[in-house]
Amino acid sequence: MTALTYRYCALTDVGLRRTNNQDSGYASPRMLVLADGMGGAAAGDLASAITMEALREIDRDLDPEADGTVLDALTEAVSIANHRLGEVIRDNPLVEGMGTTLDAMYWDGEKLGVAHIGDSRIYRFRGGKLTQISVDHTYVQSLIDEGRLTPAEARVHPHRSLLLRAILGRDDLEPDFTWLQPAAGDRYLLCSDGLSDMVQDEVIERSLRLETIDLSATELVRAALEGGGLDNVTVVLAEFVALSEPLEESLSCADGRPQVVGSAAENPQPRTGLVSSESNEALEPRPPSTPVDPEELRYAPRPAPRFRWIRITASVLAIVLGTAAATAFAYDWSQKQYFVADYDGTVAIYRGVDANLPGLSLNSVEQTTRIDLDTLPTYSRQQVEGGITATSLDDAKRIVDNLSSQVREPAPTPRPTPELTTVPTSPASPEPGDS
Ligand code: CA
């Protein structure tokens, strides 16, 4: 196998609508990283810069004994970034809600370790064809996966930028990690949604055919601005070549130095009273008439392992967004969730989430069982009383089966069975038109 190396470049533009850049990009002989911060003017740039810093700390000669593989190092760095975000949020409650996407590739000399979370994208350009390598962690992608939306419909969906996963400083961090095997001639593109939302894949593919990656990067950013430039646009590009191939001096990476662009290059600080008085302005309460920047509302709730989060995220979404569309979205989302809970002293499967919003019921009984709560061990009974989140109706049935196997027969009475009975349910509220 030919020994490979790569050329790299990173380029960003604040775009035509935004006043600050919340994207961070980084390219070096070992690493390619892109982070798209969210949380509005308050903290998106800070979130992406903190994350970028944690990633840059592992851009060094790794010690295989202490650091493991490049993928191990990436895993650790993402976890550290998440931890630091959590600490900053704890210390500065005003930046609550900040977060960032992340795409990171780490070259070990033979293959690429890859970390991905959010909706920033990784594309591979090989043999003249463009392929999206990363899978968006978005609401619309989940609808595409369920066959309820086509990719073309997703591009214009009103909730296309709602994220289901991001680095948020919380303990439900869930990035994707994988290995990629590059070949000579491959080009890899990491980009923020400021590119992929503005520019069709065909245009990206065409731009990647240009002679050098420097030219491609310039063309991609130009195309995003021409497409509207509604968001910060950042591209990080790499081209794999044989190690023996001479490096063109005209390339921006010819000096071998890392390239840092966007907010990571600007050293943003948490804007609170602890830092400086003049920068507090960004965090002053918003006058009621100021339109909400959709970028601040990027993160969407999803079924979390712990029941508590279902309640919190569903309620927070509707309350924070406070719009009809958001409430409709919250309702629509909630009606695809299931949980097992107490129904008049018995175990039942509910559709929805265990939370209700003013004027909007978010759950209804889907199926009842004959399992009395009193026949369950204390721990299981308490779990049911608190509600047990299920990932699907089948999962809810499995939970019920499991509970039924724990039933303690009090006396010679017959053992209750988990027989499920579908009960007629009437939606407590009209189905919103949005889906
Ligand atoms: Ca963005």
Residues whose N, C-alpha, C, O or C-beta is under 5 A from the ligand:
A	BS01	CA	D36 S192 D193 G194 D231 N232
